[in-house]
């Protein structure tokens, strides 16, 4: 899946600047419509270190009503959480009806980080794949829209970004030894990510691979994909809000939004 992704795609800054106001207004309108229709939405960001997950979350939420969404930065399970079924802590973070939950990393750490860095046995991470698909199926059947993004960059691009972070005193603190170790094992992580994408790509929880080399292209595709997913479900509920103008609608109509 990842080997066929064209990481050289880009969008000019002036084109992104022209599209951004419509995207931000449209997401805001969809947030309000989803609240009125009691439609919950789960947005997941996974991907390589330094691929831009934080940038996507920050940009996406910058014009949303803060009362309608929650951002969950996921880290390793706490001691108390380790004493419960592993998905318990994620069930507690699902959005209320009508709200949006945005996950900066998610339950997919079970089949990636815990597998490679914590030595999770094969029996456990293979069972986790089944747990994840069942979990997302239940959530989707309850009316939740699930949008999953995997931000993809090359090993060379990741190395360049790490070097930029090291040189920047305001950013260097974010670069950890574990990030460098993962970079050295890029090919191994690639294989694990490939398996994750293949085993958990479903009709109710499809993955969208985002070509994240170019920041503007990345943000543009994230917006287009999320807008399309929310509009599709709101359309089924006869609750889709009208587009502000035909001129602005042009960006959405001409966009090539698709999984992978």
C-alpha positions as CSV (number, residue, x, y, z in Angstrom):
1,X,0.0,0.0,0.0
2,X,2.6,2.5,1.0
3,X,5.0,1.7,-1.8
4,X,2.6,3.0,-4.4
5,X,2.0,6.4,-2.7
6,X,3.4,9.4,-4.6
7,X,5.2,11.4,-2.0
8,X,6.2,14.1,-4.4
9,X,2.7,15.6,-4.7
10,X,2.4,19.3,-3.7
11,X,0.0,22.2,-3.6
12,X,1.2,25.7,-4.1
13,X,0.9,28.0,-1.1
14,X,-1.3,30.5,-3.0
15,X,-3.7,27.8,-3.9
16,X,-3.9,26.5,-0.3
17,X,-4.4,30.1,0.9
18,X,-7.3,30.5,-1.5
19,X,-9.0,27.2,-0.4
20,X,-8.4,27.4,3.3
21,X,-11.2,29.9,4.2
22,X,-13.8,27.7,2.6
23,X,-12.5,24.6,4.2
24,X,-12.5,26.2,7.7
25,X,-16.1,27.6,7.2
26,X,-17.3,24.3,5.9
27,X,-15.9,22.2,8.8
28,X,-17.4,24.7,11.2
29,X,-20.8,24.4,9.5
30,X,-20.6,20.6,9.5
31,X,-19.6,20.6,13.2
32,X,-22.8,22.5,14.0
33,X,-24.9,20.3,11.8
34,X,-23.4,17.2,13.4
35,X,-24.3,18.5,16.8
36,X,-27.9,19.2,15.8
37,X,-28.1,15.7,14.2
38,X,-26.4,14.1,17.2
39,X,-23.8,12.5,14.9
40,X,-20.5,11.7,16.6
41,X,-17.3,11.8,14.7
42,X,-13.9,10.2,15.4
43,X,-10.8,11.5,13.6
44,X,-7.6,9.5,14.0
45,X,-4.1,10.7,13.1
46,X,-1.4,8.0,12.8
47,X,1.9,8.1,10.9
48,X,5.6,8.7,11.1
49,X,7.3,10.8,13.7
50,X,7.6,14.4,12.4
51,X,5.1,13.7,9.6
52,X,2.8,16.6,10.7
53,X,0.2,15.1,13.0
54,X,0.3,18.0,15.4
55,X,0.1,20.5,12.5
56,X,-3.0,18.8,11.1
57,X,-4.7,18.8,14.5
58,X,-3.8,22.4,15.2
59,X,-5.0,23.6,11.8
60,X,-8.1,21.5,11.7
61,X,-9.3,22.8,15.1
62,X,-8.3,26.4,14.7
63,X,-11.8,27.5,13.5
64,X,-14.0,24.9,15.2
65,X,-16.2,25.7,18.2
66,X,-14.2,24.4,21.1
67,X,-17.4,23.2,22.8
68,X,-17.9,20.7,20.1
69,X,-14.7,18.8,20.0
70,X,-12.0,17.2,22.2
71,X,-8.4,16.4,21.2
72,X,-6.9,13.3,22.8
73,X,-3.0,13.1,22.6
74,X,-2.4,9.4,23.3
75,X,0.6,8.1,25.3
76,X,1.5,4.9,26.9
77,X,-1.2,3.4,29.2
78,X,-0.9,4.4,32.9
79,X,-0.5,1.8,35.6
80,X,-4.2,2.0,36.5
81,X,-5.2,1.6,32.9
82,X,-3.0,-1.5,32.5
83,X,-5.2,-3.2,35.0
84,X,-8.2,-3.1,32.7
85,X,-9.0,-4.5,29.2
86,X,-6.7,-2.6,26.9
87,X,-9.4,-0.8,25.0
88,X,-11.1,0.5,28.1
89,X,-9.2,3.8,28.1
90,X,-10.3,4.5,24.5
91,X,-14.0,3.6,25.1
92,X,-13.9,6.4,27.7
93,X,-12.6,8.9,25.2
94,X,-15.3,8.3,22.5
95,X,-17.3,11.5,21.7
96,X,-20.7,12.3,23.0
97,X,-23.5,12.2,20.4
98,X,-23.0,15.3,18.2
99,X,-19.4,15.8,19.2
100,X,-16.0,15.3,17.5
101,X,-13.1,13.4,19.1
102,X,-9.7,13.9,17.5
103,X,-7.0,11.4,18.4
104,X,-3.3,12.3,18.0
105,X,-2.2,8.7,17.9
106,X,-4.8,6.1,19.1
107,X,-5.5,2.5,19.8
108,X,-3.3,1.5,16.9
109,X,-0.3,1.9,19.2
110,X,-1.3,-1.6,20.4
111,X,-0.2,-3.2,17.1
112,X,2.7,-0.8,16.4
113,X,4.5,0.7,19.4
114,X,3.6,-2.1,21.9
115,X,4.5,-4.7,19.3
116,X,7.9,-3.3,18.4
117,X,9.1,-1.5,21.5
118,X,7.4,-3.3,24.4
119,X,7.7,-6.8,23.0
120,X,3.9,-7.6,22.8
121,X,3.6,-11.3,21.9
122,X,2.4,-12.2,18.5
123,X,-0.7,-13.8,20.0
124,X,-1.6,-10.6,21.7
125,X,-1.1,-8.2,18.8
126,X,-2.9,-10.5,16.4
127,X,-5.9,-10.6,18.8
128,X,-5.7,-6.8,19.0
129,X,-6.4,-6.6,15.3
130,X,-9.6,-8.4,15.8
131,X,-10.4,-6.2,18.9
132,X,-9.8,-3.0,16.8
133,X,-12.0,-4.1,13.9
134,X,-14.8,-5.2,16.3
135,X,-14.5,-2.0,18.3
136,X,-14.7,0.3,15.3
137,X,-17.6,-1.8,13.9
138,X,-19.6,-1.3,17.1
139,X,-18.8,2.4,17.1
140,X,-19.8,2.8,13.5
141,X,-23.1,0.9,13.9
142,X,-23.9,3.3,16.7
143,X,-23.8,6.1,14.1
144,X,-20.3,7.4,14.5
145,X,-18.3,8.6,11.5
146,X,-14.8,7.2,11.6
147,X,-12.0,8.9,9.6
148,X,-8.5,7.5,9.9
149,X,-5.4,9.3,8.5
150,X,-2.0,7.8,8.1
151,X,0.6,10.6,7.4
152,X,3.3,9.2,5.2
153,X,6.8,10.6,4.5
154,X,10.0,9.0,3.3
155,X,13.0,8.0,5.4
156,X,15.0,10.8,3.8
157,X,12.3,13.4,4.5
158,X,12.1,12.3,8.1
159,X,15.9,12.7,8.5
160,X,15.7,16.2,7.1
161,X,13.0,17.2,9.5
162,X,14.8,15.7,12.5
163,X,17.9,17.8,11.5
164,X,15.8,21.0,11.3
165,X,14.3,20.3,14.7
166,X,17.8,19.7,16.2
167,X,18.9,23.1,15.0
168,X,15.9,24.9,16.3
169,X,16.1,25.6,20.1
170,X,12.4,26.0,20.3
171,X,11.8,22.6,18.6
172,X,14.8,20.4,19.7
173,X,13.1,19.4,22.9
174,X,10.5,17.5,21.0
175,X,13.1,15.2,19.4
176,X,13.6,12.2,21.6
177,X,16.1,9.4,21.6
178,X,13.3,7.0,20.8
179,X,12.4,9.0,17.7
180,X,16.0,8.6,16.5
181,X,15.9,4.8,17.2
182,X,12.6,4.5,15.2
183,X,14.2,6.3,12.4
184,X,17.1,3.8,12.3
185,X,14.4,1.0,12.1
186,X,12.4,2.8,9.4
187,X,12.1,-0.3,7.2
188,X,10.9,-2.4,10.1
189,X,8.3,0.2,11.0
190,X,7.2,0.3,7.4
191,X,6.4,-3.4,7.4
192,X,4.4,-3.0,10.7
193,X,2.5,0.0,9.3
194,X,1.7,-1.9,6.1
195,X,0.3,-4.8,8.1
196,X,-1.7,-2.4,10.3
197,X,-3.2,-0.6,7.3
198,X,-4.1,-3.9,5.5
199,X,-5.7,-5.6,8.5
200,X,-7.8,-2.7,9.7
201,X,-8.9,-1.0,6.5
202,X,-12.7,-1.5,6.4
203,X,-15.8,0.0,4.8
204,X,-16.9,1.5,8.2
205,X,-13.4,2.6,9.2
206,X,-11.3,3.2,6.0
207,X,-7.7,4.5,6.1
208,X,-6.7,7.5,4.0
209,X,-3.0,7.7,3.4
210,X,-1.9,11.3,3.3
211,X,1.2,12.3,1.3
212,X,2.7,14.5,3.9
213,X,6.0,15.8,2.2
214,X,4.3,19.0,1.2
215,X,2.5,20.8,4.1
216,X,-0.1,22.5,1.9
217,X,-1.0,19.3,0.1
218,X,-1.2,17.4,3.4
219,X,-3.6,19.9,4.9
220,X,-5.7,20.2,1.8
221,X,-6.3,16.4,1.6
222,X,-7.1,16.1,5.3
223,X,-9.7,18.8,5.0
224,X,-11.2,17.4,1.8
225,X,-11.4,13.8,3.2
226,X,-13.0,14.8,6.5
227,X,-15.5,17.1,4.8
228,X,-16.5,14.4,2.4
229,X,-17.0,11.8,5.2
230,X,-19.1,14.1,7.4
231,X,-21.2,15.3,4.4
232,X,-21.8,11.7,3.3
233,X,-23.2,10.7,6.7
234,X,-25.1,14.0,7.3
235,X,-26.6,13.5,3.8
236,X,-28.0,10.1,4.9
237,X,-29.5,11.8,7.9
238,X,-31.0,14.6,5.7
239,X,-29.1,17.1,7.8
240,X,-26.4,18.3,5.5
241,X,-25.9,22.1,5.6
242,X,-26.0,24.1,2.4
243,X,-22.7,25.2,0.8
244,X,-22.2,28.9,1.3
245,X,-21.7,29.7,-2.4
246,X,-21.3,28.0,-5.7
247,X,-17.8,29.6,-6.1
248,X,-16.6,28.1,-2.9
249,X,-18.2,24.8,-3.7
250,X,-16.0,24.5,-6.7
251,X,-13.0,23.5,-4.5
252,X,-14.9,20.6,-3.0
253,X,-16.4,19.4,-6.3
254,X,-13.1,19.4,-8.1
255,X,-11.2,17.7,-5.2
256,X,-10.0,14.2,-5.7
257,X,-10.8,12.6,-2.4
258,X,-10.2,8.9,-2.0
259,X,-8.8,6.3,0.4
260,X,-5.2,5.4,0.1
